[in-house]
């Protein structure tokens, strides 16, 4: 199969990884084959957070929520390590608030909010509520959708007539 890696010149990853991602999209209909390419790309990801973002989206839209969550956690861990974030939310929150316009922090918040969505899809509603409320506290403009998810998760059941 012919793959033109220059087709996505804006995607800043090595050509071999880019080719794997393109192959994953070209074989989308054959989940086993496309997932094989995606897993190979993840294995080579190194410091390329863009690959983990692409992998999260891939797994999410393939309805493979456990792998979407795993990929999101890898992304969060990678950013946490690079930024030397503390483990405790009480210590992390002020850092995220003060730097919320920094692209790396926005990526972290976006991934954290995404993990809440995936947890909700997997049925872990309580953890999804915790994550959504944490992101909502930081994200007053609802850029990451956590407020919407929290509203859905905490909406009282509608009464039947």
DSSP file (Angstrom, degrees, kcal/mol; ACC not computed):
  #  RESIDUE AA STRUCTURE BP1 BP2  ACC     N-H-->O    O-->H-N    N-H-->O    O-->H-N    TCO  KAPPA ALPHA  PHI   PSI    X-CA   Y-CA   Z-CA
    1    1 A X              0   0    0      0, 0.0     2,-0.3     0, 0.0    22,-0.0   0.000 360.0 360.0 360.0 129.0    0.0    0.0    0.0
    2    2 A X        -     0   0    0      2,-0.0     2,-0.5     1,-0.0     0, 0.0  -0.600 360.0-170.3 -77.9 129.3    1.4    3.4   -1.0
    3    3 A X        -     0   0    0     -2,-0.3     2,-0.9     3,-0.0     3,-0.1  -0.985  14.1-158.9-126.7 124.7    1.7    5.9    1.8
    4    4 A X    >   -     0   0    0     -2,-0.5     3,-1.4     1,-0.2     4,-0.2  -0.836   9.6-178.8-103.0  96.4    2.5    9.6    1.4
    5    5 A X  G >  S+     0   0    0     -2,-0.9     3,-1.1     1,-0.3    -1,-0.2   0.730  78.4  67.1 -68.6 -21.4    3.7   10.7    4.8
    6    6 A X  G >  S+     0   0    0      1,-0.2     3,-1.1    -3,-0.1    -1,-0.3   0.655  78.2  83.9 -72.4 -13.6    4.2   14.3    3.4
    7    7 A X  G <  S+     0   0    0     -3,-1.4    -1,-0.2     1,-0.3     2,-0.2   0.802  98.1  38.6 -57.0 -30.1    0.4   14.5    3.1
    8    8 A X  G X  S+     0   0    0     -3,-1.1     3,-1.6    -4,-0.2    -1,-0.3  -0.494  70.7 153.5-118.9  60.3    0.3   15.4    6.8
    9    9 A X  T <   +     0   0    0     -3,-1.1    -1,-0.1     1,-0.3    -2,-0.1   0.736  68.4  63.9 -64.4 -23.0    3.4   17.7    7.0
   10   10 A X  T 3  S+     0   0    0     -3,-0.2     2,-0.9    -4,-0.1    -1,-0.3   0.697  80.4  90.6 -73.1 -19.1    1.9   19.6    9.9
   11   11 A X  S <  S-     0   0    0     -3,-1.6     2,-1.9     1,-0.1    -3,-0.1  -0.704  74.6-148.5 -83.9 106.2    2.0   16.4   12.1
   12   12 A X        +     0   0    0     -2,-0.9     2,-0.3     6,-0.0    38,-0.2  -0.482  53.6 108.1 -85.6  73.3    5.4   16.7   13.8
   13   13 A X  S    S-     0   0    0     -2,-1.9     5,-0.1    37,-0.1    -2,-0.0  -0.939  78.0 -77.7-136.6 160.3    6.4   13.0   14.2
   14   14 A X     >  -     0   0    0     -2,-0.3     4,-2.4     1,-0.1     3,-0.5  -0.189  44.9-112.3 -57.7 152.5    9.0   10.9   12.4
   15   15 A X  H  > S+     0   0    0      1,-0.2     4,-2.5     2,-0.2     5,-0.2   0.838 114.6  56.5 -57.7 -37.6    8.0    9.6    9.0
   16   16 A X  H  > S+     0   0    0      2,-0.2     4,-1.5     1,-0.2    -1,-0.2   0.893 110.7  44.1 -65.6 -37.3    7.9    5.9   10.0
   17   17 A X  H  > S+     0   0    0     -3,-0.5     4,-2.3     2,-0.2    -2,-0.2   0.909 111.8  53.4 -70.1 -42.2    5.3    6.8   12.8
   18   18 A X  H  X S+     0   0    0     -4,-2.4     4,-2.3     1,-0.2    -2,-0.2   0.902 107.4  51.7 -59.4 -41.0    3.4    9.0   10.4
   19   19 A X  H  X S+     0   0    0     -4,-2.5     4,-2.6     1,-0.2    -1,-0.2   0.896 108.2  51.5 -63.7 -39.8    3.2    6.2    7.9
   20   20 A X  H  X S+     0   0    0     -4,-1.5     4,-2.1     2,-0.2    -1,-0.2   0.906 110.3  48.7 -63.3 -41.1    1.8    3.8   10.6
   21   21 A X  H  X S+     0   0    0     -4,-2.3     4,-1.7     2,-0.2    -2,-0.2   0.895 111.4  49.6 -66.4 -39.2   -0.9    6.4   11.5
   22   22 A X  H  X S+     0   0    0     -4,-2.3     4,-2.7     1,-0.2    -2,-0.2   0.920 109.9  51.1 -64.9 -43.0   -1.9    6.8    7.9
   23   23 A X  H  X S+     0   0    0     -4,-2.6     4,-1.7     1,-0.2    -2,-0.2   0.878 106.1  56.0 -61.4 -36.9   -2.1    3.0    7.4
   24   24 A X  H  < S+     0   0    0     -4,-2.1    -1,-0.2     1,-0.2    -2,-0.2   0.896 111.7  42.9 -62.1 -39.1   -4.3    2.9   10.5
   25   25 A X  H >< S+     0   0    0     -4,-1.7     3,-1.3     1,-0.2    -2,-0.2   0.882 111.6  53.5 -74.5 -37.2   -6.7    5.3    8.9
   26   26 A X  H 3< S+     0   0    0     -4,-2.7     3,-0.2     1,-0.3    -2,-0.2   0.771 115.0  41.2 -68.5 -24.3   -6.5    3.7    5.4
   27   27 A X  T >< S+     0   0    0     -4,-1.7     3,-1.8    -5,-0.2     7,-0.6   0.074  76.9 128.3-108.4  23.0   -7.5    0.3    7.0
   28   28 A X  T <   +     0   0    0     -3,-1.3    -1,-0.2     1,-0.3    -2,-0.1   0.822  67.8  57.9 -47.9 -42.1  -10.1    1.7    9.3
   29   29 A X  T 3  S+     0   0    0     -3,-0.2     2,-1.0     1,-0.2    -1,-0.3   0.766  99.1  62.0 -66.4 -25.5  -12.8   -0.7    8.2
   30   30 A X  S <> S-     0   0    0     -3,-1.8     4,-2.9     1,-0.2     3,-0.3  -0.790  72.4-173.1-101.3  89.0  -10.6   -3.7    9.2
   31   31 A X  H  > S+     0   0    0     -2,-1.0     4,-2.8     1,-0.2     5,-0.3   0.859  79.0  52.9 -55.5 -43.1  -10.3   -3.0   12.9
   32   32 A X  H  > S+     0   0    0      1,-0.2     4,-1.5     2,-0.2    -1,-0.2   0.922 114.9  41.3 -61.4 -43.6   -7.8   -5.8   13.6
   33   33 A X  H  > S+     0   0    0     -3,-0.3     4,-1.6     2,-0.2    -2,-0.2   0.934 116.6  46.9 -70.9 -45.5   -5.4   -4.5   10.9
   34   34 A X  H  X S+     0   0    0     -4,-2.9     4,-2.1    -7,-0.6    -2,-0.2   0.885 111.0  52.7 -65.7 -36.7   -5.8   -0.8   11.6
   35   35 A X  H  X S+     0   0    0     -4,-2.8     4,-2.9    -5,-0.3    -1,-0.2   0.870 103.7  58.1 -65.4 -35.3   -5.4   -1.4   15.4
   36   36 A X  H  X S+     0   0    0     -4,-1.5     4,-1.9    -5,-0.3    -1,-0.2   0.924 108.4  45.6 -58.4 -44.7   -2.1   -3.3   14.6
   37   37 A X  H  X S+     0   0    0     -4,-1.6     4,-2.2     2,-0.2    -2,-0.2   0.900 112.6  50.7 -65.6 -40.3   -0.8   -0.2   12.9
   38   38 A X  H  X S+     0   0    0     -4,-2.1     4,-2.4     1,-0.2    -2,-0.2   0.920 109.5  49.9 -65.0 -42.7   -2.0    2.1   15.7
   39   39 A X  H  X S+     0   0    0     -4,-2.9     4,-2.3     1,-0.2    -1,-0.2   0.879 109.6  51.9 -63.2 -37.8   -0.3   -0.2   18.4
   40   40 A X  H  X S+     0   0    0     -4,-1.9     4,-1.1    -5,-0.2    -1,-0.2   0.901 109.7  49.6 -64.9 -40.2    3.0   -0.1   16.4
   41   41 A X  H  < S+     0   0    0     -4,-2.2     3,-0.4     1,-0.2     4,-0.3   0.912 110.7  49.6 -64.1 -42.7    2.8    3.7   16.3
   42   42 A X  H >< S+     0   0    0     -4,-2.4     3,-1.5     1,-0.2     4,-0.3   0.904 106.3  56.4 -62.7 -41.2    2.2    3.9   20.0
   43   43 A X  H 3< S+     0   0    0     -4,-2.3    -1,-0.2     1,-0.3     3,-0.2   0.790 113.5  40.8 -61.8 -27.5    5.1    1.5   20.7
   44   44 A X  T 3< S+     0   0    0     -4,-1.1    -1,-0.3    -3,-0.4    -2,-0.2   0.343  84.4 108.9 -98.7   5.1    7.4    4.0   18.8
   45   45 A X    X   +     0   0    0     -3,-1.5     3,-2.5    -4,-0.3    -1,-0.2   0.807  39.0 163.4 -62.0 -35.5    5.9    7.1   20.2
   46   46 A X  T 3  S-     0   0    0     -4,-0.3    -1,-0.2     1,-0.3    -2,-0.0  -0.359  77.7 -14.4  56.6-122.0    8.8    8.2   22.5
   47   47 A X  T 3  S+     0   0    0     -2,-0.1     2,-1.3     1,-0.0    -1,-0.3   0.275 103.5 117.1 -96.3   9.9    8.2   11.8   23.4
   48   48 A X    X>  +     0   0    0     -3,-2.5     3,-1.0     1,-0.2     4,-0.9  -0.647  35.7 178.3 -87.7  95.3    5.6   12.5   20.7
   49   49 A X  H 3> S+     0   0    0     -2,-1.3     4,-2.2     1,-0.2    -1,-0.2   0.790  75.7  71.0 -65.6 -27.0    2.4   13.4   22.6
   50   50 A X  H 3> S+     0   0    0      1,-0.2     4,-2.4     2,-0.2    -1,-0.2   0.842  94.3  55.1 -58.7 -32.8    0.6   13.9   19.2
   51   51 A X  H <> S+     0   0    0     -3,-1.0     4,-2.6     2,-0.2    -1,-0.2   0.907 107.5  48.5 -67.3 -41.1    0.7   10.1   18.6
   52   52 A X  H  X S+     0   0    0     -4,-0.9     4,-2.7     2,-0.2    -2,-0.2   0.874 110.6  51.0 -67.3 -36.2   -1.0    9.5   22.0
   53   53 A X  H  X S+     0   0    0     -4,-2.2     4,-2.3     2,-0.2    -2,-0.2   0.936 112.3  46.7 -64.0 -45.6   -3.7   12.1   21.1
   54   54 A X  H  X S+     0   0    0     -4,-2.4     4,-2.5     1,-0.2    -2,-0.2   0.903 112.9  50.0 -61.8 -41.2   -4.3   10.4   17.8
   55   55 A X  H  X S+     0   0    0     -4,-2.6     4,-2.9     2,-0.2     5,-0.3   0.910 108.4  52.3 -65.8 -42.4   -4.4    7.0   19.4
   56   56 A X  H  X S+     0   0    0     -4,-2.7     4,-2.8     1,-0.2    -2,-0.2   0.956 112.2  45.6 -56.6 -50.1   -6.9    8.2   22.0
   57   57 A X  H  X S+     0   0    0     -4,-2.3     4,-2.7     1,-0.2     5,-0.2   0.911 112.2  52.1 -61.3 -42.6   -9.2    9.5   19.3
   58   58 A X  H  X S+     0   0    0     -4,-2.5     4,-1.3     1,-0.2    -1,-0.2   0.962 113.9  41.7 -56.9 -54.1   -8.7    6.3   17.3
   59   59 A X  H  <>S+     0   0    0     -4,-2.9     5,-2.8     1,-0.2     9,-0.2   0.878 113.5  53.7 -65.6 -37.4   -9.7    4.0   20.2
   60   60 A X  H ><5S+     0   0    0     -4,-2.8     3,-1.7    -5,-0.3    -1,-0.2   0.954 111.6  44.0 -61.3 -49.3  -12.5    6.3   21.3
   61   61 A X  H 3<5S+     0   0    0     -4,-2.7    -1,-0.2     1,-0.3    -2,-0.2   0.675 109.7  56.4 -73.8 -15.6  -14.1    6.3   17.8
   62   62 A X  T 3<5S-     0   0    0     -4,-1.3    -1,-0.3    -5,-0.2    -2,-0.2   0.368 115.0-120.9 -88.1   3.4  -13.6    2.6   17.5
   63   63 A X  T < 5S+     0   0    0     -3,-1.7     2,-1.1     1,-0.2    -3,-0.2   0.756  71.3 136.5  61.4  27.2  -15.6    2.3   20.8
   64   64 A X     >< +     0   0    0     -5,-2.8     4,-2.0    -6,-0.2     3,-0.3  -0.691  23.6 169.0 -99.8  77.5  -12.6    0.6   22.5
   65   65 A X  H  >  +     0   0    0     -2,-1.1     4,-2.5     1,-0.2     5,-0.2   0.801  67.8  58.3 -68.3 -31.4  -12.9    2.7   25.7
   66   66 A X  H  > S+     0   0    0      2,-0.2     4,-2.2     1,-0.2    -1,-0.2   0.922 111.5  41.9 -66.2 -40.9  -10.5    0.6   27.8
   67   67 A X  H  > S+     0   0    0     -3,-0.3     4,-2.4     2,-0.2    -2,-0.2   0.839 112.2  55.4 -73.3 -31.2   -7.7    1.3   25.3
   68   68 A X  H  X S+     0   0    0     -4,-2.0     4,-2.2    -9,-0.2    -2,-0.2   0.920 111.0  45.2 -62.8 -42.4   -8.8    5.0   24.9
   69   69 A X  H  X S+     0   0    0     -4,-2.5     4,-2.6     2,-0.2    -2,-0.2   0.919 111.9  51.2 -66.6 -43.7   -8.5    5.3   28.7
   70   70 A X  H  X S+     0   0    0     -4,-2.2     4,-1.9     1,-0.2    -2,-0.2   0.912 112.0  47.1 -59.4 -43.1   -5.1    3.5   28.7
   71   71 A X  H  X S+     0   0    0     -4,-2.4     4,-2.2     2,-0.2    -1,-0.2   0.896 111.1  51.3 -66.8 -40.8   -3.8    5.9   26.0
   72   72 A X  H  X S+     0   0    0     -4,-2.2     4,-2.7     1,-0.2    -2,-0.2   0.903 108.9  51.1 -63.2 -41.0   -5.1    8.9   27.8
   73   73 A X  H  X S+     0   0    0     -4,-2.6     4,-2.7     2,-0.2    -1,-0.2   0.881 107.8  52.9 -64.8 -36.8   -3.4    7.8   31.0
   74   74 A X  H  X S+     0   0    0     -4,-1.9     4,-2.3     2,-0.2    -2,-0.2   0.926 110.8  47.6 -61.4 -43.6   -0.2    7.4   29.1
   75   75 A X  H  X S+     0   0    0     -4,-2.2     4,-2.3     2,-0.2     5,-0.2   0.927 112.4  48.3 -63.3 -46.0   -0.5   10.9   27.8
   76   76 A X  H  X S+     0   0    0     -4,-2.7     4,-2.9     1,-0.2    -2,-0.2   0.915 112.5  49.0 -60.8 -43.4   -1.3   12.3   31.3
   77   77 A X  H  X S+     0   0    0     -4,-2.7     4,-2.4     2,-0.2    -1,-0.2   0.888 109.6  52.4 -64.0 -38.9    1.7   10.5   32.7
   78   78 A X  H  X S+     0   0    0     -4,-2.3     4,-2.3     2,-0.2    -2,-0.2   0.926 114.2  41.6 -63.5 -45.6    4.0   11.8   30.0
   79   79 A X  H  X S+     0   0    0     -4,-2.3     4,-2.7     2,-0.2     5,-0.2   0.916 113.1  54.0 -68.0 -43.3    3.0   15.4   30.6
   80   80 A X  H  X>S+     0   0    0     -4,-2.9     5,-2.2    -5,-0.2     4,-0.7   0.909 112.1  44.7 -57.2 -43.7    3.0   14.9   34.4
   81   81 A X  H  <5S+     0   0    0     -4,-2.4     3,-0.5     3,-0.2    -1,-0.2   0.928 114.1  48.0 -66.9 -46.2    6.6   13.6   34.2
   82   82 A X  H  <5S+     0   0    0     -4,-2.3    -2,-0.2     1,-0.2    -1,-0.2   0.868 119.3  39.5 -63.4 -37.1    7.8   16.3   31.8
   83   83 A X  H  <5S-     0   0    0     -4,-2.7    -1,-0.2    -5,-0.2    -2,-0.2   0.494 105.4-128.0 -91.3  -5.4    6.2   19.1   33.9
   84   84 A X  T  <5 -     0   0    0     -4,-0.7    -3,-0.2    -3,-0.5    -4,-0.1   0.921  40.0-174.6  55.8  47.3    7.2   17.4   37.2
   85   85 A X      < -     0   0    0     -5,-2.2    -1,-0.1    -6,-0.2     7,-0.1  -0.408  24.5-112.5 -70.8 146.7    3.7   17.7   38.5
   86   86 A X        -     0   0    0      2,-0.1    -1,-0.1     1,-0.1     6,-0.0  -0.367  18.5-126.3 -72.4 161.4    2.9   16.7   42.1
   87   87 A X  S    S+     0   0    0     -2,-0.1     2,-0.3     4,-0.0    -1,-0.1   0.832  85.5  81.8 -77.6 -33.6    0.8   13.6   42.7
   88   88 A X  S >> S-     0   0    0      1,-0.1     4,-2.0     2,-0.0     3,-0.8  -0.577  72.5-142.1 -82.9 132.8   -1.8   15.3   45.0
   89   89 A X  H 3> S+     0   0    0     -2,-0.3     4,-3.1     1,-0.3     5,-0.2   0.863 100.5  61.8 -59.0 -38.2   -4.6   17.2   43.3
   90   90 A X  H 3> S+     0   0    0      1,-0.2     4,-0.5     2,-0.2    -1,-0.3   0.826 111.8  38.2 -60.8 -31.4   -4.5   19.9   46.0
   91   91 A X  H <> S+     0   0    0     -3,-0.8     4,-0.6     2,-0.1    -1,-0.2   0.789 118.3  49.3 -86.3 -31.7   -1.0   20.7   45.0
   92   92 A X  H >X S+     0   0    0     -4,-2.0     4,-2.3     1,-0.2     3,-0.6   0.873  97.0  68.5 -76.2 -38.9   -1.6   20.2   41.2
   93   93 A X  H 3X S+     0   0    0     -4,-3.1     4,-2.6     1,-0.3     5,-0.2   0.887  97.5  50.0 -53.6 -48.1   -4.7   22.4   40.9
   94   94 A X  H 3X S+     0   0    0     -4,-0.5     4,-2.3     1,-0.2    -1,-0.3   0.855 110.5  52.0 -62.8 -30.9   -3.0   25.8   41.6
   95   95 A X  H <X S+     0   0    0     -3,-0.6     4,-1.6    -4,-0.6    -1,-0.2   0.937 111.2  46.4 -66.5 -46.1   -0.3   24.9   39.0
   96   96 A X  H  < S+     0   0    0     -4,-2.3     4,-0.3     1,-0.2    -2,-0.2   0.891 112.8  50.3 -64.1 -39.6   -3.0   24.1   36.4
   97   97 A X  H >< S+     0   0    0     -4,-2.6     3,-0.9    -5,-0.2    -1,-0.2   0.934 112.4  45.8 -63.5 -46.6   -5.0   27.3   37.2
   98   98 A X  H 3< S+     0   0    0     -4,-2.3    -1,-0.2     1,-0.2    -2,-0.2   0.748 124.6  32.8 -72.0 -22.6   -1.9   29.6   37.0
   99   99 A X  T >< S+     0   0    0     -4,-1.6     3,-2.3    -5,-0.2     6,-0.3   0.132  76.5 125.2-118.3  20.8   -0.7   28.0   33.7
  100  100 A X  T <  S+     0   0    0     -3,-0.9    -1,-0.1    -4,-0.3    -2,-0.1   0.642  73.6  54.7 -63.5 -14.5   -4.0   27.0   32.1
  101  101 A X  T 3  S+     0   0    0     -3,-0.2    -1,-0.3    -4,-0.1     2,-0.2   0.555  81.5 106.6 -92.4  -8.5   -3.2   29.0   28.9
  102  102 A X  S <> S-     0   0    0     -3,-2.3     4,-2.7     1,-0.1     3,-0.5  -0.537  76.7-130.3 -67.9 130.8    0.1   27.1   28.4
  103  103 A X  H  > S+     0   0    0     -2,-0.2     4,-2.2     1,-0.2     5,-0.1   0.856 106.9  51.1 -54.5 -38.6   -0.4   24.7   25.5
  104  104 A X  H  > S+     0   0    0      2,-0.2     4,-1.8     1,-0.2    -1,-0.2   0.876 112.1  46.7 -67.7 -36.2    1.1   21.8   27.5
  105  105 A X  H  > S+     0   0    0     -3,-0.5     4,-2.9    -6,-0.3    -2,-0.2   0.883 110.4  52.7 -72.4 -39.2   -1.3   22.5   30.4
  106  106 A X  H  X S+     0   0    0     -4,-2.7     4,-2.7     2,-0.2    -2,-0.2   0.904 109.0  50.5 -61.7 -40.4   -4.2   22.8   28.0
  107  107 A X  H  X S+     0   0    0     -4,-2.2     4,-2.6    -5,-0.2    -2,-0.2   0.913 110.6  49.7 -63.0 -41.7   -3.3   19.4   26.6
  108  108 A X  H  X S+     0   0    0     -4,-1.8     4,-2.8     2,-0.2    -2,-0.2   0.941 113.0  45.8 -61.2 -48.2   -3.2   18.0   30.1
  109  109 A X  H  X S+     0   0    0     -4,-2.9     4,-2.6     2,-0.2    -2,-0.2   0.889 112.7  50.8 -63.9 -39.4   -6.6   19.4   31.0
  110  110 A X  H  X S+     0   0    0     -4,-2.7     4,-2.3    -5,-0.2    -1,-0.2   0.926 113.3  45.1 -63.0 -44.9   -8.1   18.2   27.7
  111  111 A X  H  X S+     0   0    0     -4,-2.6     4,-2.1     2,-0.2    -2,-0.2   0.883 112.5  51.4 -66.6 -38.8   -6.7   14.7   28.3
  112  112 A X  H  X S+     0   0    0     -4,-2.8     4,-1.5     2,-0.2    -2,-0.2   0.926 111.4  47.2 -65.0 -43.8   -7.9   14.7   31.9
  113  113 A X  H  X S+     0   0    0     -4,-2.6     4,-1.9     1,-0.2    -2,-0.2   0.902 110.5  53.4 -62.3 -40.5  -11.4   15.8   30.8
  114  114 A X  H  X S+     0   0    0     -4,-2.3     4,-2.5     1,-0.2    -1,-0.2   0.872 103.8  55.9 -62.5 -36.9  -11.3   13.1   28.1
  115  115 A X  H  X S+     0   0    0     -4,-2.1     4,-2.5     1,-0.2    -1,-0.2   0.874 105.4  52.7 -64.4 -34.5  -10.4   10.5   30.8
  116  116 A X  H  X S+     0   0    0     -4,-1.5     4,-2.1     2,-0.2    -2,-0.2   0.911 109.0  49.2 -64.2 -42.2  -13.6   11.5   32.6
  117  117 A X  H  X S+     0   0    0     -4,-1.9     4,-2.2     2,-0.2    -2,-0.2   0.926 112.6  47.0 -62.3 -45.3  -15.7   11.0   29.5
  118  118 A X  H  X S+     0   0    0     -4,-2.5     4,-2.1     1,-0.2    -2,-0.2   0.899 109.6  53.5 -66.5 -40.1  -14.2    7.6   28.9
  119  119 A X  H  <>S+     0   0    0     -4,-2.5     5,-2.5     1,-0.2     4,-0.4   0.905 108.3  50.8 -60.5 -39.4  -14.7    6.6   32.5
  120  120 A X  H ><5S+     0   0    0     -4,-2.1     3,-1.3     1,-0.2    -2,-0.2   0.921 108.9  50.9 -63.1 -42.5  -18.3    7.5   32.2
  121  121 A X  H 3<5S+     0   0    0     -4,-2.2    -1,-0.2     1,-0.3    -2,-0.2   0.853 109.4  51.6 -61.1 -34.1  -18.6    5.4   29.1
  122  122 A X  T 3<5S-     0   0    0     -4,-2.1    -1,-0.3    -5,-0.1    -2,-0.2   0.489 123.0-107.3 -82.8  -3.3  -17.0    2.5   31.0
  123  123 A X  T < 5S+     0   0    0     -3,-1.3     2,-1.6    -4,-0.4     3,-0.2   0.473  81.4 127.9  94.6   2.2  -19.6    3.0   33.8
  124  124 A X     >< +     0   0    0     -5,-2.5     4,-2.1     1,-0.2     5,-0.2  -0.546  26.4 162.0 -89.9  71.6  -17.3    4.5   36.5
  125  125 A X  H  >  +     0   0    0     -2,-1.6     4,-2.5     1,-0.2    -1,-0.2   0.864  65.3  55.0 -63.5 -41.2  -19.7    7.4   37.0
  126  126 A X  H  > S+     0   0    0     -3,-0.2     4,-2.0     1,-0.2    -1,-0.2   0.927 111.2  43.9 -62.9 -44.7  -18.3    8.5   40.4
  127  127 A X  H  > S+     0   0    0      1,-0.2     4,-2.4     2,-0.2    -1,-0.2   0.881 112.2  54.0 -67.1 -36.8  -14.7    8.8   39.1
  128  128 A X  H  X S+     0   0    0     -4,-2.1     4,-2.6     1,-0.2    -2,-0.2   0.891 108.2  50.1 -62.5 -39.4  -16.0   10.6   36.0
  129  129 A X  H  X S+     0   0    0     -4,-2.5     4,-2.6     2,-0.2     5,-0.2   0.913 109.7  50.6 -64.5 -42.6  -17.9   13.1   38.3
  130  130 A X  H  X S+     0   0    0     -4,-2.0     4,-2.1     2,-0.2    -2,-0.2   0.948 114.2  43.3 -60.4 -49.4  -14.7   13.8   40.3
  131  131 A X  H  X S+     0   0    0     -4,-2.4     4,-2.5     1,-0.2     5,-0.2   0.932 114.4  50.2 -63.8 -46.0  -12.6   14.4   37.2
  132  132 A X  H  X S+     0   0    0     -4,-2.6     4,-2.5     1,-0.2    -1,-0.2   0.898 111.2  48.1 -61.1 -41.5  -15.3   16.5   35.6
  133  133 A X  H  X S+     0   0    0     -4,-2.6     4,-1.8     2,-0.2    -1,-0.2   0.876 110.9  51.9 -68.7 -35.7  -15.8   18.7   38.6
  134  134 A X  H  X S+     0   0    0     -4,-2.1     4,-1.1    -5,-0.2    -2,-0.2   0.939 113.4  43.0 -63.9 -46.6  -12.0   19.2   39.0
  135  135 A X  H >X S+     0   0    0     -4,-2.5     4,-2.8     1,-0.2     3,-0.5   0.905 111.0  55.7 -67.4 -39.5  -11.6   20.3   35.4
  136  136 A X  H 3< S+     0   0    0     -4,-2.5    -1,-0.2    -5,-0.2    -2,-0.2   0.872 101.6  57.9 -61.0 -37.1  -14.8   22.5   35.6
  137  137 A X  H 3< S+     0   0    0     -4,-1.8    -1,-0.2     1,-0.2    -2,-0.2   0.854 116.3  35.0 -59.9 -35.0  -13.3   24.3   38.6
  138  138 A X  H << S+     0   0    0     -4,-1.1     2,-1.1    -3,-0.5    -2,-0.2   0.824 112.9  61.7 -86.2 -35.4  -10.3   25.3   36.5
  139  139 A X    ><  +     0   0    0     -4,-2.8     3,-1.3     1,-0.2    -1,-0.2  -0.677  53.5 165.9-102.2  79.8  -12.1   25.8   33.2
  140  140 A X  T 3  S+     0   0    0     -2,-1.1    -1,-0.2     1,-0.3    -4,-0.1   0.770  79.0  53.5 -65.5 -26.0  -14.6   28.6   33.7
  141  141 A X  T 3  S-     0   0    0     -3,-0.2    -1,-0.3     1,-0.0    -2,-0.1   0.467 106.2-126.3 -88.8  -1.9  -15.1   28.9   29.9
  142  142 A X    X   +     0   0    0     -3,-1.3     3,-0.7    -6,-0.2    -2,-0.1   0.855  55.2 152.9  58.8  37.8  -15.9   25.2   29.5
  143  143 A X  T 3  S+     0   0    0      1,-0.2    -1,-0.1     2,-0.1    -3,-0.0   0.777  72.2  44.1 -64.5 -27.4  -13.3   24.8   26.8
  144  144 A X  T 3  S-     0   0    0     -5,-0.1    -1,-0.2    -9,-0.1    -8,-0.1   0.410 106.5-121.3-104.9   1.0  -12.8   21.1   27.7
  145  145 A X  S <> S+     0   0    0     -3,-0.7     4,-2.2    -6,-0.1     5,-0.2   0.497  74.2 125.5  77.8   3.4  -16.4   20.1   28.0
  146  146 A X  H  > S+     0   0    0      1,-0.2     4,-2.8     2,-0.2     5,-0.2   0.863  70.6  55.5 -65.7 -34.4  -16.1   18.9   31.6
  147  147 A X  H  > S+     0   0    0      2,-0.2     4,-2.3     1,-0.2    -1,-0.2   0.897 107.8  48.5 -64.3 -40.0  -19.0   21.1   32.7
  148  148 A X  H  > S+     0   0    0      2,-0.2     4,-2.2     1,-0.2    -2,-0.2   0.934 112.9  47.7 -64.7 -46.2  -21.3   19.6   30.2
  149  149 A X  H  X S+     0   0    0     -4,-2.2     4,-2.7     1,-0.2    -2,-0.2   0.926 111.5  50.4 -61.4 -44.3  -20.3   16.1   31.2
  150  150 A X  H  X S+     0   0    0     -4,-2.8     4,-1.9     1,-0.2    -1,-0.2   0.907 109.0  51.9 -61.2 -41.5  -20.8   16.9   34.9
  151  151 A X  H  X S+     0   0    0     -4,-2.3     4,-0.8     1,-0.2    -1,-0.2   0.910 112.0  46.5 -60.3 -41.8  -24.2   18.4   34.1
  152  152 A X  H >< S+     0   0    0     -4,-2.2     3,-0.5     1,-0.2    -2,-0.2   0.920 113.9  47.8 -65.9 -43.5  -25.2   15.2   32.3
  153  153 A X  H 3< S+     0   0    0     -4,-2.7    -1,-0.2     1,-0.2    -2,-0.2   0.764 119.1  38.7 -71.0 -25.4  -23.8   12.9   35.1
  154  154 A X  H 3< S+     0   0    0     -4,-1.9    -1,-0.2    -5,-0.2    -2,-0.2   0.397  83.5 122.7-107.5   2.3  -25.5   14.9   37.9
  155  155 A X    <<  -     0   0    0     -4,-0.8     3,-0.1    -3,-0.5     2,-0.1  -0.444  67.6-116.9 -65.2 131.4  -28.8   15.6   36.2
  156  156 A X        -     0   0    0     -2,-0.2    -1,-0.1     1,-0.1     3,-0.1  -0.396  39.4 -93.4 -66.2 148.0  -31.7   14.3   38.3
  157  157 A X        -     0   0    0      1,-0.1     2,-0.2    -3,-0.1    -1,-0.1  -0.345  44.4-109.3 -62.4 142.0  -33.7   11.6   36.5
  158  158 A X        -     0   0    0      1,-0.1     2,-0.3    -3,-0.1    -1,-0.1  -0.482  32.1-115.9 -73.2 141.2  -36.7   12.9   34.6
  159  159 A X        -     0   0    0     -2,-0.2     2,-0.3    -3,-0.1    -1,-0.1  -0.561  25.0-131.0 -78.1 139.7  -40.0   12.1   36.1
  160  160 A X              0   0    0     -2,-0.3    -1,-0.0     1,-0.1     0, 0.0  -0.681 360.0 360.0 -89.8 145.2  -42.3    9.9   34.0
  161  161 A X              0   0    0     -2,-0.3    -1,-0.1     0, 0.0    -2,-0.0   0.440 360.0 360.0 -86.1 360.0  -45.9   10.9   33.5
